[in-house]
Each structure stands twice: as structure tokens, then as C-alpha cells.
Amino acid sequence: MKKVIFLDFDGVLLPQTFEKFMDGMHTLSNGKVQTNDKYDNLFAPHCIDYLKTIIENTNAKCVVTSQWRNSMDYDKIKEMFSYRYGNQIKIIGVTPILNGKKRGEEIAKYLKNNKVDKYVILDDMDYSQFEDNQREHLVKCNEILGITTDEVEKSIELLNN
């Protein structure tokens, strides 16, 4: 059974509180943080741990929906996660970029072209960005806090039931 997490970065793995906390670190031209190596501390460690918990409990794989895919191709995103997290977080794809379309339309196109049995959408975007039949799969995160234990529990429940 193929289980997928449609994964946004900003507001999910990179909450606004983490960005403010890391403000004193080296900031790249794109506004992201760099410390010891090329991929260090781009995401809040506690948010990554929450994502790992979902994956460990569901055996789900991740498909990136984040706007980062506009400036970072699939291979680079996959390399970044592999470099930092090994096999703990598997990135198996990105949604297609459909300029001017809502995120839900990009997810719908991915679902049409790929076999997925169960999925959740981890995102901080408003419900209006998603199609009606996707909203029951949306696990909405607070952009200030990112993913929390509440979203972890809901994601696990959706993927395992």
C-alpha cells in the first residue's frame, strides 16, 4: 500500500518562530539559514522529528509541494534530505508546477499520474487552495509553530485508517 505525505516546507518544517530564533545565524540570499554545512539547520529540528514520527508509524513517503521546488529541482531536494536525514525521510517526488494554479490542482495532477492509496497534505495554506475532495486529507499547520503533536496524531490516523 502506497502512503504519501504531500509536504510543504515553509510553515510546516520551517515555522516562523524558528526563522526568528535563527536570525543571528548566517542568512543566505534566499533568506534561508546556513551554519556548518550546505544543508545544516534549514528546518526546525523538532519539526523534522515530528515528520519522522509520522513516517515511522505509517511507512509513508514524501512528495514535495513546497514553493522551494520552483528554485530547487527534485534531484536537489532529494539530495538535501538524503544528506541530512539518510533514509529516515524518503522524498519520492514533487508535484508538478502549474503556474497560476492552486496547490490542490498540482496535487490532483500528481494523484492522477501516480498510484497512491492513502495520503495526507501537510500544509499551512488556507483550505481554499485545495479541492473539495482533498480537504479531508489536509492536516493544516500553523505557520508560526509549524507541525505539532496534534498534526502528527491526525496524520498517523489518516494514513493508518
N, C-alpha and C positions, 0 to 999 in steps of 0.2 A: 504494500500500500504506500503510495507516494504522498507524503505530507509536506506542505510548503508554507514557509513564513514569508510573506511579502513584506520586505524590510525597508523602512525609511531610516535615515541616519539622524538628521537634524531634528531635535525634539524627541527622539526615541533613544538613540545611543549617545547622542551629544546634546544633553539638556542645556538650557540657558544658564542654569546655576553652575554647571561645570565650566562653561566658557568663561564666566566671570571669575571663578576660582583660579583658572589657569591663565588669567590675563597677564600676570607678571612673567610668564614664560616667553620663549621665542615664538613670535607670531609670523606665520608665512604670509605672503602677499594675498593669498585667498582667504585669509582670516583664520586658518586652522593652526593648531598648536604643534610645534615640533620641539622635542627635547633631545634625548640621547641618540636616537637613530631616525631613519626616514619615516618610520611609521609609529613611533612611540607616542602614547597618550593622545591619539586623535579622538578617542571615545572615552567616556567616563567608565572607569573600571567596574563600578558596581552595576552599571547598565549592561556591560558585557557579561558579567556574572549572571545576571537575570536571563539574558538571552541564552547562555549556555545551559541554564537550568531548564528552560523550555525544551531545548534540543535534547538534552539528556533524558527527559521524561516522555518525549514523543518521537524521537528519531527523525525529526523534521529537518529539511534542508532549506536554505535561504535563497530567495530571488530578490535582488535589489530593485527597489522602486525609487530610491533617493535621487534628488536632482544632481547628486555627485556624478551620476552616470553621464551627465552632459559634458563633463570635463575629464572624466576618468573612464576609460573603456573597461569592458568586462574583464579582460585579462589582468589589467592593473588592479582592479578591485579584488579579484580572486587572489592575486599575489599578495596584496596588502593583508588580507585576512589570513592566508596561509602562513605568511611571515610572522604575524603577531600571535595567532591562536592555533597554529597547526591544523589538525583535523577536528578540533572541537567545534568549529563553526564552518560548515560547508556551504560555500556560495556556488550554486549550480546555474545561475543565470541572472539576467537583468531584464526588466520589462522593456518593450520597445519604446523608443522616444517618438511620440506622436505630437509634434509641435502644435501648441494651441489646444490640445485635448486635455480632459481631466484625467487624473491618476486612475480612476476606475476604468476608463476606456483602455488605458495601457495594460492594466491587469486583465481585463476581459480578452484582449488580443492574445496575451500570453496564455491564458487558460484555454483559448480556442486552439492554439497551436501546440499545446503540451498536455500530457496526461497528468492530471492532479486529482487525487481522491479527496483530500481534505486540505483546507488552508485557513490561515488567519492573515489578517492585514495589520501589521504593527505600524501605526502612523499617528501623527499629531494633527493631520489635516481635518477640516470640517467634513461632516457627513455628506455634504452636497458634492464633494469631489468624487464620490463613489456611486456606483449604480445601485438601484434598489435591492437587487438580489445579493449584493456584496456587503451590505450594511450589517447583516447578522454575523459576518466574519470579521468585521472591523473591531480591533481592540485599540481604542483611542487612548493615546498617551498625552499627558500634559507636557507641553513643550518646555516648561520651566523645570520640571522634575525628571522628565524622561520616563522610561519604563520603570514601573514599581512592582511590588509583590502582587498587587491587585491584578495588574495586566498579565503577570506571569501565570497566576492561577486561572484566569479566564482563558488565556491562550492554550494552556495544557488541557483544560476541559473541552474546548472546541476541537482540538486536534485529536483527542483520545475518545470522543463520544461519537 
